[in-house]
Amino acid sequence: MNIYEVLFHDKGKGYYFNGGRLKIPNRVTVIVETERGLQFGRVIRKIDLSTVDVSTLKRIIRIATKKDYEQYLKNLRDAEEALKLAKKENENLNLGMNFLDAEFTFDRKQLFFNFYADQRVDFREMAKRLAQVYKTRIELRQIGARDKASDIGGIGMCGRVLCCRGCHKVSQSITMNMAKNQNLALNPSKINGACGRLLCCLSYEDSEYVRCSYGLPSIGDEVDTPHGKGKVMQIDILNRRGKVLIDNQLEEVVWNDEQDS
């Protein structure tokens, strides 16, 4: 049995498929079975069987033929036309939908649209009009600001590709408490990303900051130190050290585990 990672979009996420006895070189295009229906994709690598639960995988139906590729190109052209029509109907119905893309499944049993809107949209009439034209199942998916940033891409304040587009897919909610745990200034320009939401990277080290902050005082607390009693002015959580104001002078203090206990 051969397991392959298949990519549907050049900058998208790869998915694992069961290739059975098929031996497929990298970069060869294939037709695969998905929950949406048949899809056209490209193999990017073979996967070690020991790292995958094979029972959950969908099948690779076949290596794509020239006819399959021509059908794929036709689907792309028709999806572009469908996107133009959807934008026109949006203006006619005044729904306030900002369409990002459209996509046919390879077998054309479904036509998908992703759109962004500031509020919930009743798009039933839109779906009805599109279905009358394309004679297939229409699915309109309203995405959030993070999804929009992931789809469009960009460069973050760190100078790297946006986490949501590159290395990281957020599976948990990102909260203001994460910024507070890391002792960050709660300035939107510092802790919000390109999407206007809290930075994805706040979730990376949150658990470590919580662990390291155990037993530490808070800024403003009165504490006893080897230099005397004073008020905590600064905290370096990861290094468990800070600065305490004692008799109008800042003294550096280290809180180790023995002192905490």
N, C-alpha and C positions, 0 to 999 in steps of 0.2 A: 504494500500500500504506500502511495506517495502523497504527501501533504505539501501544498504550495500556498504561499502568500500572494494574493492577487490585489492589484491596485485598479480602482475604477477611474480615479482622477489623478493627474500628475502630482498635485499637491495635497492629495487626500490621505486618508488612513488606509492601511492595508488590512485585508481580511483573509483568514485561513479557509482553505477548501480541500476537500478530499478528492484527489486526482485518480484514486484507484490504481490501476496498473499503467496509467498514462505516464510517459516519461517526457517531461516538458522543459526545454531549456529556458533560461531567464530571458525576459523581454518578449516572449512569444505570447500572442493574444489568444484568449480563450472565451468560451461561452460557459457561464456558470449559473447554477440554480440558487436563487435567493428568496427571502420572504416576500420580496416585491414582485418576483417573477424572474425570467431569464435576463441576465445582464452580460454586457461585453466588458472584459477587463484584460489586464496584462499581468502575466506572472513576473514577480520580481525576485523570488528566491524559493528554494526548497527548505522545508522546515523539519527539524528533528522530531520524530514521532514521540519521543519521551516527554516532550514539553507541551503536548496538546491532547485534549480529551477528544478523541476521534469521533465518538458517538454523537457529538453536538454539531458536527460539521456538515454543511451542504456540499453537493457534488459539483465537480467540474464536468460539464456535459461533453464537451469536445474541444479540440483545438480549432480556433476560428478559421474559416475559409475565406477566400476572396469575396464570395457572395455575402458572407456575414459582415465583412468589413464595409462593403458598400451599403448594407442595411444600417450599420452603425453610423456611417456618415450621413445618410438620409435622415436618421433619427435626430442627429445633431442639428441639421438644417431646419427640420420641422419644429424642433424645440425652440429654436431662435424665433421662428415665425409665431409660435404659440406665445412666447414671452411678449412679443410686440402686441399681439392681440389682447393679452391679459392687461397690459399697461393701458391700452386704449379703453377697454371695458371698465377699468378702474376709474378712469377720468369720467366716463359716461355715468357711472353709478356713484361717483364721489365718495369712495370708500376710504380714501387715505392710506392705501396699501402701497408700500415701496417694494416692488418685486426685485429679487436678486438674481434668480435663475429659474430655468425650467428644464425638465429632463424626462424623456420617454424611457421606459424599460425597453430592453432589446426587442421583446416580443410585442411591444406597443399595447400591452394590456392595461397599463397605467401611465398617467402623465402627472408629474409632480411639479409643484411650484413652491419655492421658498420666498416668503415676504416678511418685511419688517413693518411694524405699525406702532404708534404710540399708545394705542388702546386696543381692546378686543374688537374684532371685526366680524360682523355677520356677512359671510361671503357665500351664502347659499345661492343667491341669484347669479353671482359670478361663476360658481361651479356649474350651474345649470346651463349657462350660455356657452361656456367652454366645452361642455360635454356634447352639446348639440352640434358643434363644429367638428370635434375630433372623434366622436363616437367611441369614447373609451372612458375608463374610470378616472376622474379628476381628484387629486389630493392637493389641497392648499395647506401649507404648514407655516404658521406664524412663529418666527424665531425671535429670541431675545437679543439684547445688545451684545452679549458674549458670543453668541452664534454668528451674529453679523460680522463681528471683528475677526472671528475664526475663518469665515468664508472669504472676506476681503483681504485679510492679511495686513502686515505693516511692521514697523520697527518700534519697539518699546523704548521707554526712557533709559533702559540699560544699554541700548545700542544693538540689542539682539532681536531676532525675529520674535514676534508675539508668541508667548507661551502657548496660547490656545491654538495657534496655527502650526507650531513646531513640536516642542518636546513634551507638552503637558496637556492632558485633557482633564478638566476639573470634574471630579465626581462627587464633590461635597460643596455645601454652601460656604461662601467666604464671608466672614462677619467682621464687624468693627472691633469685636473683642480680640481678634487675631492681631490687629494693629496695636491695640492697647497692650496685649501680652508682650509684644516686641518693643514696647516703649517708644513707638514712633509718634511723631507730631501728627495730630489728626487734621492735617491740611489736605483737602481734596486734590490739590495739584501734585501732592507728593505720594498719596496712597491710592489714587485712582488711575486706571489704565486708559488706553486709547478708546475703549468702549464706554468710558464714563463710569464704570463699575469698579469696585475694589480690585486691586491687583491680584491676579491669580497666584503670584509668587508668595503672597502672604501665607498661603496654606502649606508651603514647602517645609518651613522650619518651626511652625507653630508648636508642635508637640515638644520639640527640643527646648524652646524658650520656656514653655510651661514647666518642663522638668527642671531646668536650670534656675528658675525663679523661686522654686520651693524654699521657703524659709527666709527669703530676702525681704527687707523692709520696703516700704513704698516711699516715693519722693514726698517729702514733707513730714515723715515720721521722726519722732525724737528717739535717738538710740544712744546706747552706751558704747564707747569705743576705748581702745587703749590710750587715746589722746584726751579722753574726757567725754562728756555728754554733749550731743549736738543734733543738728537738724539735717536730714538727708537731702542733698541738693541734686545729685546725679547718680544714676545706676547703670553699670555695664553688666547686663544680665548674664551673658555667656561666660564672661570672665569672673563673675561673682565679685565684683569690686565696685566701688563708687566713691563719691566725694561728700564729706559731711562738714557742715559749717559749725566750727567750734571757736567761740570767742572772736567772731568776725574774720576767721581765717579758714580756708578750705583745706581739709586734711583728707588724704586718700586712705580708704579703709578696704580691707579684704574680708569677705565673709566666707569662711571655709565650712566644710561639713561638720567639723567638731564643734565649732562655735554655734552652728545652727541647732545641733542636737542638745 
